[in-house]
Amino acid sequence: MNKQLTTGRVSTMTDLLIKSRDSEEAVVGFFLLHILDGGEDETADILASIDYDDILNTDLRNIYKASARYIGKPVTIVEIASAGHCDIEQLKRLVATSTQHINIKAHVKMILDMSRRYKIVKLTERAKNKALSQEDISTIIGEIETKLVDIDTSDPDEADSAENVLFEVVNEIESAKKNGYDESKFISTHIQSLDDAIGGMEGGWLVLIGARPGMGKTQLALMTAQNMAMNEVPTLFFSLEMSKKELIRRLILEGTKVTFAEAKHGHITAEQLQSIHAKASKIHAMPMYIDDKGGITMAHIDNIVKRHVTKYGVRCVFIDYLQLISGDGSKSAYERTTQISQGLKNIAKRHGVTVVALSQLSRLNEARKDRRPGLSDLRDSGSLEQDADIVMLLYRDAYYTESISDNTLEVNIAKHRHGSVRTVKLYYNPSRGTIKDFERSVL
């Protein structure tokens, strides 16, 4: 019977090193033994789980690094000792005692646990020093949040077998046949023609809404978030450009037949004011949460999403818009956007939510005879198209012709990883913020 390994209480950094040492010796000895025996599978498994800096004791870390150079290569213990400037007697002792450790997985888990505790202690020390410096507090918080997320996601999970996933998928298909569309799994936009085209959205998906300014991407995202929340699907809306008050004003006026200009100047009737109060009551009951902080980092988004998923059961996250997310200033715009795009996809998968991210498009489409945008117009990074499950590109001809009678909003579903591509026509009244179905919407 394998001995259960427990972390126990530690009170100093020295305690961490001592507590971790037994497991580090067990794993490094096991690793060294299989390096010498040519066991590539065993050594590759260890190396995939444990980074060099997860080994806290310097002497054992040096042995681990020196041994790793020889995966799949014939080598002697003398050569490893020489390459890593290690004590050959220590190497011999590790090999000799390695067979005593039966439960290597438990020791790997202990190492990773201790490593994360060590990193948290070092991070808190760094946070204290940073907080007492003259550095901008938002920059400090962003850096600490990023590093904390890195620590939180550093424990590798094992891949699942196809067999386990197989039964889950077959059960879902059988359930859909028997019970019909299951909104507990797929989230409806409650815009019928759009739902018909995309089939709803699922947790783990990244959905991009791309458009030039003035096309209605914020309003489409806002109306979709409202529709979901009014149908008891909790939503979280990150507004990096507009304030909470502006967003709520748009929500209140939509459907009341009051224009933004009329509301701003108070040119409304008593009946219209009554409809505004009625709409406000509906919004008050909605499970919708808004974060309007500017210049936020991916770490901030990840932490807020995690908190709202746990506390409020949020299922869909909107981000308006992704080019305003703060990234690494030392990287190019292409690299930053790629990093953000991949980060949003990871957030969707990690928290089981749909992430709907708005994206600016380049100006290239405006130089063409047909100004309708294509995937090549996604701004700054081809990774946006690669990471997204669905890409919707918006176009309004009336924006260029200045027609007040043309209320057509074209939604080009230019990519759909799980379905077909097509164009949907919606009714859009920019002055009132109304977006809804036409009777005949799909081209």
N, C-alpha and C positions, 0 to 999 in steps of 0.2 A: 504493500500500500504506500502511495507517494505521500510524502510529508507536505502538508499545506503550508505555503509560504504566505506570510502576512507582512504588511508594511510596518505595523507597530508605530509607536510614538518616537519621533526624533526631535531633538531640541536645538541642535547646532548643525552647521555644515559638516563638521567632522563626523557627527553621528550618521549623516547621509552617506558619506564615503565608506564608513565602516559597515553600515547596513547593506550597502550595495555590493561590497567587495565579494562576499561569498557567492552571490549569483554571477558576478562578473568573472570570477575564477572558474566557475562551472561552465559558463558559456564559452569563454575564451579557450579553455582547455579542450572542450568538445570541438570547437572550431579548428584549433591547432591540430588535434588528432586526425581529423578528416582531411585537412590540408595535406598532411604527411601521407595519408592513405590514398589520396587522390579522389576523395568523395565529393564530387562537384555539386550534387543535388543538396546534400546536407549543408555545405558551406554557403551555397547561394541562398538558401532559405534564411540562414542566420543573417547574412549580409543585407538581404532585402528588408529585414525587420529592424536591425540595429545599426544606426549610423555611428561613425567613429566617436562623435562627441557625446553619444549616449553612455559611453564607458567613462565613468567619472574618475577612476583611479588612473593616474598618468602612466604607470608602468604597464598596466594591463591594456590600456589604450594603444600604447606603442607596439605591444605584442600583436594585438588584433590587426593593426594597420600593416605591420610587417608581414604577417601571415597572409593577409588578403591579396597581396601582390602575386601570390603563387597559386591561386585557384586554377585547377586543371593543369598544373605544371609539376613535373617531378622536382622535388626539393628535399633537402635534409634539414634537420633541426639546427645544425651548425650554420647553414646558410641563412636561415631565418633569423637566428640570433645575431649574426653579423650584419644583416641588412637593416635590422631595427635597433642595433646597439643594445640588445637585450641580454639579460643574465641567462646564460644557457642552463644553469642549474634550476632556475625558476621555470623555464620552459619544460624541462624534463619532469619536474614535479607536477606541473599542470596536466601534462599528458598522462602521467602515471595515475593521477586521481580522477581523470575525466570520466572513466567508466563507472565511478561511484554515483554519478549524478544521473538518475533515471529520467526525471521529469524536466527536461530541458526547456520545454515550452513555458513552464511555470517560472523558471529562472529568467527567461527572456522577458516575460511580463513584468517581473520584479525590476529588472534593469530599466525598462521603459518607464515604469512608475517612478522610480527614484530619479531618473533623468529629468522627467517633467517637473518633479518637486524642486530639484536643484535649479532648473531654469526659472521657475517661478520666484524662488528666493533671490536669484541674481537680478531678475527683472524688477522686483520690488525695490532692491537696493538702487538700481539704476533710476527707477521712477522717483525715488526720494531725492537723489542728486539733481535730476532734471527739474523737479518741482521747485527746488531752491535756487535754480539758476534764473537768468534773465530771458530765457528762451520763451517764444510765444506759447501760451498754454494750449491752444488748439493743436499746434504741431506736436507738442509733448503727448497729449492725449491720443492723437492719431497714431503716433509711433508705438505707444504702449499697447493700444488696442490691437494693432497689427501683429505685434510680437506675441501677445496673449493668444490670439486666434491661431497663430502658427504652432504654439505649444499645445493648444486644445485639439488640433487636428493631426498631431504628429504620431499618434498611436495607430499603426497600420492595422486594417481589418483584413481578414482572409476573404478571398473571392468565394462566391456562392456557386454551388454545382448547378449545371443545367437541369438536372433532375428536379432539384428543389423549386426552381423557377417555373419549370414546365407545368407542374400541377396547378400553380397559381394562375398562370395565363389561361390554361384550358378551363379552369373554374370560372374565370372572369367572362370568357366567351359564352360558356353555357348559361351563366347568370344573365348575360345581356339578351340571349335568345329567349329565355324564360320570362324575364321581368322587364325587358326593354332598357332604355337609356338610364344609366345610373349616375345621377349627378353627385352622389357621394364620392365618386371616383373622378368623373369628368366635370369640369366647371363650365357652365353655360354663360355666354355673354348676354343672353336674353335679347339679342338682336337676331331675329330668326334667320335672315338670309346669311348672316355671318356664321351663325352656328351650323347651318346647313353646309356651308363651304368648308369649315375647319373641323367640324365634329366635336366642338368643345375643347377645353384645355385640361391637361393633366399635371399633377404634381411632378416636379423634376424637369419640366419643360422651360426653355428660354424662348420667349416670343418677342420679336422685334417689330416695332412700328416705326417705319422710317418715312420722313417727309421733309420737304423744304419748309421754311417758316411760312405761316399763314394757311397751311393746308388743313389744319384741324386735328393734329395728332394728340395734343394735350386734351382737347375736348372729347375725342374718341376714347382715350384712356380713362378720362374722368367719368364719362357716361357708362363705360363698361364696369368700372369699379363700383359706381352707384348701383347699377343693375344687380351686380353680384351681392352687394351688401344688403340691398332691399329684399333679396331672396335668401337672406340668412347665411351668406358665405362671407366670413370675416375677411376684410381686405386691409392692406397697408399701403399707403401712398407716400412715396418720397418725392417731394417737390423741391428741386434744387434751384428753380428759377422763380416761381410764383410763391407768394405768401399763403399761409393757411386761410386768411381772410378772403383773398382773391379766389381761391379754389371753392370755398364754401359759398361765396357770392354766386359763382357760376352754377353750383349745384342747386341753390335755392331758386334761381331765376329760370332754370331749365324746366319747361313744361308749364310755366305760369303765364305765357304770352306777354311777358314784360321784357323789353330789350335792356341790354346793359346800360345804354345811354339814358333811357327813361328812369331806371332805378337810381343811377348816379345823380340825376338832377331832381329826383323826387316827383317826376311827372307821371304819377300813377293814380288810379282810381281806388275808391274804397273796396271795390270788388277785387281788384288786382292785389291790394294789400292783404285781403283775406286769403287769397290763393297762395300768397307768399308765406303767410303764417301756417297754412295747411301743409305746404311743402317742408317748411322748417320742422314741423312736428314729425314728419316721416324721417327726415335726416337725423333728428335727435335720437331716433330709435335704431339707427343703422349701426352695425358692427364695423365701422370704418375708422381707421386711424391714420393721421397725417403727420409726417415729419418734414418740416420746411427749412431745416438747417442747410445753409449753403456750404460748398466746399468740403463735403463729407468724404470720408475715405471708404474703401471697401471693407475695412475692419469694422467701421461704425455701422455700415449697412448690415453686415453679417451679425453683429451683436444685437442690433435692434430687431432684425428678423427672428433670430433665435428667441429673444425675450417675448416677442408678440405671438410667435407660434406656441410657445409653452404656456403663456398666460391667457391668451385670447383665442387660440386655435386658428390663427390666420392661415389662409390657404392660397391667397393670391397677392403678390407684391408688385406694385407699379413703381417705375423709376422714370422721372421726367427731369432731365434726360441724361443719358450715360456719359456724354462728352463733358459734363460738368462735374463728374466724380473726380476727386483729387487723386492723382497717381504719382508715380515716381518722377520727379522733375528732371532727373538725369537721363531719362529715356526719351526717345523720339515720340511724336504723337501716334505713329503707327504702333510702336511697342506698348505705349500706355493703353491705347484702346484695346489692343489684343489682350493685355493683362486684365483689364476691366471686364471684357467680354467673357473670358474664361472664368474669371472670378464669379460673375453673375450666374453662369451655368453651374458652377460648383455649389453656390448657395442654394440654387433650385433643387439640386440633387440631394445635398446634405440635409436640408430641412423639409424636403418633400413638398415644396410649394411651387406654384407657377410664377415665374418672374416675367413680367411684361415690361420691357425696357424700350423707351423712346430714343430715337437716334436722329440726329441731323443728317441730311444728305449733302453731297457736294453740289456745287453750282453747275456742274457740267451739263446736266439735263436742260438747263435754261438756255444753253447755246444751240440745242438741237431743234429741228423743225417740229418734231413730236416731243413735247416736254415731259411726257410720262416717264417717271423714273424707272430704272432697272437695278438689278442687284449690284452692278458695277458702280453705282452711285453711292453705295454705303460708304460713309466718310471715314478716312484714316486707316481702315484695317479690313483686309479680306477675312480676318478671323471672325468678324461679326457674322458673316454668312455661314461660315463653317460651324460655329458654336450654336447657332439658333436652330430650334426645331421648326419654327414658323417665322417667315418674314412677310410682313404686310407693308406695302408701299402705297402712300396716299397721293391722290392727285385731284385737283379741282380746276377745271378749265375756266370757271368763272373768275378765279383769282387773277388770271391774265387778261381775260376779255372784259372784266369789270361788269359782268352781267348781273343784275340784281334779281332776275327771274330764274336763273339756272341754279338750282339747289342740289346739284349732283356731286356727291363725294365718291370717287372711285377708290376702291380698296383692292389693290392688286396683290393677291396671295402668291407671291413670286417664288416662295419655297415652302414646302410642307413635307417634313420628314416622314409623316405618318399618313399622308393623304395626297390628293391631287392639287395642282395649281389652277387658279382661275381668277377672274375679276368679279367683284361684287359692287353693285351700285347702291349707295345709301342716300337718304335725304338728309341734307345738312343746312340749317339756317344759322349762319355765323353770328348774327345780331342777337339771337335768343339762345344759342348754344344747343339747339335741338338736333339730335342725330337719331334717325330711326329708319325702318325699312321703307322702301318703295314697294308698291304692290308687286311689281315684277322687277326683281333686283339682280338676278344672276345673269351675266352675259354669256 
